[in-house]
C-alpha cells in the first residue's frame, strides 16, 4: 500500500542547526527519514513525497515534486533548534561509520547517573512489564520521553533525535534496520539513558554525539565551536557557482573565524589546487579545525576519492584576533568569514539554552551585530592582503543586515558582486570585490 506524505518546509531563523549535509543546496526535508540525492526540479511552495511502504524501511522513495532542494544520502536532518543546559564535561570516544574517532561530550559521573536515572524512572513509570533493553521498545519509550518535554522543539524532533541516539550507541549506519529482537547490553542501555536525558534537557544533538554533517563531510564539534549550520552552506554554494559560471578558482583562501573549519575545509575539498589559512582567536577551536582537516582526508579515503586531494597538507591554522597576527606579504583570492552578527538585544531574547551552550563570542557583536564586519573590512584594506584584480570577500550575514553591510563595504572601497539566499529565502551571503577605478 502506497503512502503519500506532504511535507511543508518550516525553517527557523539564524540559529537553525541540523545534522544534515546538503550538496549544492537544493534541499527538501523528508520527514524523519534519510536524505536522498535528487535532480533539481522546478520550484514549488510545497513538497509532495510519495513513499512506498514504511518511511523508516529500506525501500526506495519516489519523489513527485521537490521544493527546488535536494540532499545527499545517509545524512540526518532536523528543522528544529536544539540547544541545552551547561554542564562540566569529560570526553569519551566512539568510532563512526567512516572509522574516524569522534568525541562525545559526556557529563561528570554524578551528572551521568542523574541523567540515566531520569530516563529510567520515566520508562519504569510508563512501560509496565516491557523489556527496557529491547532496541525497538527503547526507541518507542525514548520518543515518548522526549515528547513529554516542555520544550516544543524537543517534542517536535523527538522521533529523529531518538533514532540518532540509538544508532549512535549501537554504532549503526544512518537509518539502518533495527531487528525487533535486538537488545542493548547493560552498558549500552546506561549510555543511551544518559544521552537521551541530556537531549531531554535541551542539549544539542551535535554536542551529544560530537559531530555535525556539513556540505559533503562530517565535522567534529564541541562547545568551543559553533555548530555548523545549513545556512552557512550558502557561502559554499555561491563560490562553487562562481567557479562554474565564471571559472573562479582561488589559489589562496583565508577563513576568518574558522571555528570547526567547515567552510574552509569544504572549499579546499572543492578546490584541490588551493591552499588555505584558518584564523580563530580560540585555541580550542583551532584544535577542532585541525582534527577535522585530518578527518576529512580519512573520509575521502574511505569514500575512494582521489588520494591526491590531501587537505591537511594544504591548510594552516593561526591563532589571531581577525587579521591582527597575519602578515601582509601574502595575497588571497578569496576571504571568507561567518563573524558574530547577533546584537546584544537579540541575544537576550534567544532561547536560554543557546546562551548556555554555544560560545557567546562567536555569536554576539557590538554595534547592532555589525562591529566585526567593520573591523574585517578595514583590516583587509589596511593590510592589503586581497588580490585587487580577482579577489573576493564572502560574508555570512544575519537577517536584514545586507543593506548595512553593503554600506560598510562600500565605505572601504568594495562593491557588491552577488548575493545568496538560504533555505528560508533569506539573504544569507554577500560577495564583494574591489571597486573598479
Secondary structure, DSSP 8 states (H G I E B T S, - for coil): -EEEEEE-----STT---S--BSTT-----TTS-----------SSEEEEEES-TTSSS-EEEEE--S--B-TT-----S--------EEEEEEE-TTS-EEEEEEE-HHHHHHHHHHHHHHHHHHSTT--TTBHHHHHHHHHHHHHTSS-HHHHHTHHHHHHHHHHHHHT--TT----TT-B--HHHHHHHHHHHHHHHTT--HHHHHTEEEETTEEEE--TTS----GGGHHHHHHHHHHHHHH----SEEEEES-TTSHHHHHHHHH-TT-EEEEEES-HHHHHHHHHHHHHHHHHHHHTT--TT--SGGGEEEEE-STTTT--SS--BSEEEE----B-HHHHHTS-HHHHHHS-GGGTB-HHHHTHHHHHHHHHHHHHT-B-TTT-EEEEE--TT-HHHHHHHHHHTTEEEEEEEE-TTS-EEEEEEEE---
